[in-house]
Amino acid sequence: VIELEDEVIVTINLIPGPHNRVFSCVLMNEKTLRISCELQEFRSVEHEGYSITEQRLCSLNREISLPAPVIRDGATSTVKNGVLDIHFRKADGKIKIR
């Protein structure tokens, strides 16, 4: 978590690779961000008449305390190479998140 003059940036390493990932980010209040990530991976191998199927499911839930109050409006996010970056504008003290 990085606090700049006008924004707060949150960087999270997600599960890397070409897996079937589902994640969500929810601003719980002006200073708390909840991130949930779920990975589903299926693998099937056939060898000498046998078939082996493996299914893996992993989930991650984190609540992150932010260093300053932020607002949801204007927030942006990007995912690149398994890294999630979220940019929030800082609240000016008058805006409240419900």
Secondary structure per residue as TSV (DSSP state, phi and psi in degrees):
chain	resnum	aa	ss	phi	psi
A	1	V	-	360.0	128.3
A	2	I	E	-122.5	130.9
A	3	E	E	-105.9	120.9
A	4	L	-	-108.4	-178.1
A	5	E	S	-59.2	-45.9
A	6	D	S	-113.8	-2.5
A	7	E	E	-148.8	164.8
A	8	V	E	-121.5	131.1
A	9	I	E	-114.9	129.3
A	10	V	E	-114.2	127.0
A	11	T	E	-120.7	126.8
A	12	I	E	-128.6	133.1
A	13	N	E	-84.3	113.9
A	14	L	-	-87.3	-177.6
A	15	I	-	-72.4	115.2
A	16	P	-	-74.4	163.4
A	17	G	S	105.8	175.0
A	18	P	S	-86.8	40.5
A	19	H	-	-81.9	166.8
A	20	N	E	-83.0	96.0
A	21	R	E	-107.6	144.0
A	22	V	E	-131.2	126.9
A	23	F	E	-139.3	156.2
A	24	S	E	-139.3	150.4
A	25	C	E	-127.7	127.2
A	26	V	E	-129.4	126.8
A	27	L	E	-83.6	104.9
A	28	M	E	-70.2	-41.9
A	29	N	E	-154.0	-174.8
A	30	E	T	-67.6	-9.4
A	31	K	T	-130.3	13.2
A	32	T	E	-136.0	126.0
A	33	L	E	-114.4	130.9
A	34	R	E	-108.5	127.6
A	35	I	E	-119.7	129.2
A	36	S	E	-123.7	137.2
A	37	C	E	-138.0	138.2
A	38	E	E	-131.2	134.8
A	39	L	E	-117.9	130.3
A	40	Q	E	-122.2	126.5
A	41	E	E	-133.1	130.2
A	42	F	E	-121.6	138.3
A	43	R	E	-141.3	134.6
A	44	S	E	-133.2	131.0
A	45	V	E	-130.4	133.2
A	46	E	E	-112.2	131.4
A	47	H	E	-148.9	120.1
A	48	E	T	49.5	47.8
A	49	G	T	85.2	-3.5
A	50	Y	E	-107.0	146.7
A	51	S	E	-121.2	125.9
A	52	I	E	-115.9	124.2
A	53	T	E	-118.9	130.8
A	54	E	E	-125.6	137.5
A	55	Q	E	-127.4	132.1
A	56	R	E	-128.2	134.5
A	57	L	E	-131.8	123.3
A	58	C	E	-127.2	144.8
A	59	S	E	-137.0	153.0
A	60	L	E	-140.1	132.1
A	61	N	E	-132.0	128.1
A	62	R	E	-137.9	141.3
A	63	E	E	-111.7	128.7
A	64	I	E	-116.0	126.4
A	65	S	E	-80.8	128.8
A	66	L	-	-92.8	147.8
A	67	P	S	-74.0	-15.5
A	68	A	S	-149.0	155.2
A	69	P	-	-62.8	136.8
A	70	V	E	-125.9	168.4
A	71	I	E	-119.6	151.4
A	72	R	E	-74.1	-38.3
A	73	D	E	-60.6	130.4
A	74	G	E	83.9	2.6
A	75	A	E	-67.4	142.2
A	76	T	E	-129.3	153.5
A	77	S	E	-144.4	151.1
A	78	T	E	-139.7	150.6
A	79	V	E	-125.3	125.5
A	80	K	E	-144.6	125.3
A	81	N	T	53.2	40.0
A	82	G	T	79.3	10.0
A	83	V	E	-114.2	125.0
A	84	L	E	-100.0	124.9
A	85	D	E	-115.2	128.1
A	86	I	E	-123.3	129.3
A	87	H	E	-112.3	123.4
A	88	F	E	-115.5	140.8
A	89	R	E	-79.0	143.6
A	90	K	E	-72.6	146.3
A	91	A	-	-74.3	148.8
A	92	D	-	-92.1	8.1
A	93	G	S	95.3	-14.7
A	94	K	S	-102.3	-22.5
A	95	I	-	-94.0	131.5
A	96	K	-	-117.9	138.8
A	97	I	-	-90.7	135.1
A	98	R	-	-105.9	360.0
